[in-house]
Amino acid sequence: MSEIIYPKLSYEVIGAAFKVFNNLGYGHNEKYYQRAFSEELKIRKLDFEREKEVDLLYLGKKIGKYRLDFIVENKIVAELKVLSDFRQRHIKQVLGYLKQTKLKLAIIIYFTKTGVRYRRVVNSH
């Protein structure tokens, strides 16, 4: 059995998402969930960067950039989505983020009609 990466911090991040949903409910634009999530992370006294730009390099040259919704405690990438189901492209997206940042864990948080759903994505490299 493999060890869970950052269990306490993950619990806080996911808990922040549930708190946001409990207060806002469903039906808002992603940017409003991001703003509320930001406020909830502050309440929880978690250090974070929002809309962090990360360069994509090829042979030392910048060929593009990623914009990550959140990096929490410089350990977890948190990506917020307003959708009803998990999408493979979101997993690929955060795997790219993890590879480029060399972080170990991302959590994709979905705000759906029926509540918060999430998926943990681990960087195996």
C-alpha positions as a printed NumPy array, in Angstrom:
array([[  0.   ,   0.   ,   0.   ],
       [  1.412,   3.39 ,  -0.927],
       [  1.637,   6.287,   1.467],
       [ -0.809,   9.184,   1.108],
       [  1.018,  12.379,   0.16 ],
       [  0.354,  15.405,   2.424],
       [ -2.744,  13.963,   4.139],
       [ -3.326,  16.848,   6.581],
       [ -2.734,  19.567,   3.998],
       [ -4.933,  17.731,   1.479],
       [ -7.69 ,  17.557,   4.081],
       [ -7.445,  21.338,   4.598],
       [ -7.507,  22.088,   0.855],
       [-10.487,  19.822,   0.227],
       [-12.205,  21.135,   3.346],
       [-11.791,  24.686,   2.049],
       [-13.55 ,  23.666,  -1.178],
       [-16.472,  22.141,   0.741],
       [-16.763,  25.281,   2.868],
       [-16.907,  27.419,  -0.294],
       [-19.603,  25.212,  -1.802],
       [-21.62 ,  25.171,   1.418],
       [-21.63 ,  28.972,   1.415],
       [-22.011,  29.704,  -2.31 ],
       [-23.84 ,  26.66 ,  -3.626],
       [-23.776,  25.731,  -7.294],
       [-24.156,  27.858, -10.398],
       [-21.399,  30.464, -10.262],
       [-18.516,  31.203, -12.605],
       [-15.205,  29.542, -11.855],
       [-13.584,  32.901, -11.053],
       [-15.985,  33.433,  -8.14 ],
       [-15.223,  30.021,  -6.695],
       [-11.523,  30.875,  -7.034],
       [-11.995,  34.141,  -5.152],
       [-13.967,  32.449,  -2.395],
       [-11.428,  29.592,  -2.218],
       [ -8.697,  32.199,  -1.867],
       [-10.529,  33.757,   1.078],
       [-11.03 ,  30.359,   2.688],
       [ -7.316,  29.538,   2.382],
       [ -6.551,  32.845,   4.111],
       [ -8.987,  32.   ,   6.924],
       [ -7.176,  28.681,   7.34 ],
       [ -3.844,  30.543,   7.397],
       [ -2.477,  28.539,   4.477],
       [  0.224,  30.074,   2.331],
       [ -0.706,  30.063,  -1.356],
       [ -0.058,  31.597,  -4.748],
       [ -2.977,  32.227,  -7.073],
       [ -2.785,  32.14 , -10.892],
       [  0.886,  31.228, -10.693],
       [  2.584,  31.403, -14.089],
       [  5.074,  28.63 , -14.783],
       [  7.236,  28.591, -17.896],
       [  7.3  ,  25.522, -20.119],
       [ 10.856,  24.951, -21.29 ],
       [ 12.325,  22.927, -24.119],
       [ 16.102,  22.583, -24.184],
       [ 16.334,  25.59 , -21.922],
       [ 14.113,  27.79 , -24.103],
       [ 10.693,  29.016, -23.101],
       [  8.096,  27.607, -25.48 ],
       [  5.003,  28.414, -23.49 ],
       [  3.568,  28.909, -20.052],
       [  1.068,  27.389, -17.709],
       [ -1.191,  29.308, -15.357],
       [ -1.98 ,  27.287, -12.241],
       [ -5.076,  28.189, -10.241],
       [ -3.337,  27.703,  -6.879],
       [ -0.174,  26.378,  -5.322],
       [ -0.827,  25.748,  -1.622],
       [  2.046,  25.73 ,   0.867],
       [  4.392,  25.276,  -2.116],
       [  3.365,  21.596,  -2.079],
       [ -0.038,  21.083,  -3.72 ],
       [ -1.417,  22.352,  -7.019],
       [ -5.157,  23.007,  -6.639],
       [ -7.19 ,  23.349,  -9.841],
       [-10.83 ,  24.412,  -9.593],
       [-13.434,  23.459, -12.189],
       [-17.176,  24.034, -12.542],
       [-18.3  ,  20.822, -14.239],
       [-20.436,  17.807, -13.546],
       [-17.839,  15.107, -14.187],
       [-14.159,  14.25 , -14.24 ],
       [-12.379,  14.779, -17.511],
       [ -9.217,  13.041, -18.673],
       [ -7.895,  16.298, -20.134],
       [ -7.876,  17.871, -16.662],
       [ -5.723,  15.025, -15.379],
       [ -3.321,  15.505, -18.294],
       [ -3.323,  19.254, -17.623],
       [ -2.308,  18.903, -13.969],
       [  0.238,  16.192, -14.775],
       [  1.934,  18.79 , -16.987],
       [  1.82 ,  21.271, -14.118],
       [  3.33 ,  18.745, -11.717],
       [  6.072,  17.789, -14.119],
       [  7.027,  21.403, -14.756],
       [  6.89 ,  22.509, -11.1  ],
       [  8.374,  19.239,  -9.786],
       [  5.636,  19.142,  -7.143],
       [  4.271,  15.79 ,  -5.971],
       [  0.519,  16.358,  -5.745],
       [ -2.351,  18.114,  -7.476],
       [ -5.985,  18.142,  -6.444],
       [ -8.603,  18.84 ,  -9.084],
       [-11.699,  20.227,  -7.374],
       [-15.019,  20.119,  -9.205],
       [-17.97 ,  22.244,  -8.121],
       [-20.981,  20.281,  -9.378],
       [-24.759,  20.497,  -9.02 ],
       [-24.619,  17.781,  -6.388],
       [-21.64 ,  19.108,  -4.432],
       [-17.866,  19.055,  -4.427],
       [-16.001,  16.219,  -6.091],
       [-12.249,  15.969,  -6.226],
       [ -9.461,  13.884,  -7.645],
       [ -5.927,  13.637,  -6.325],
       [ -3.248,  13.356,  -9.02 ],
       [  0.245,  12.215,  -8.026],
       [  3.455,  13.043,  -9.862],
       [  5.163,   9.676, -10.274],
       [  8.349,  11.164, -11.765]])
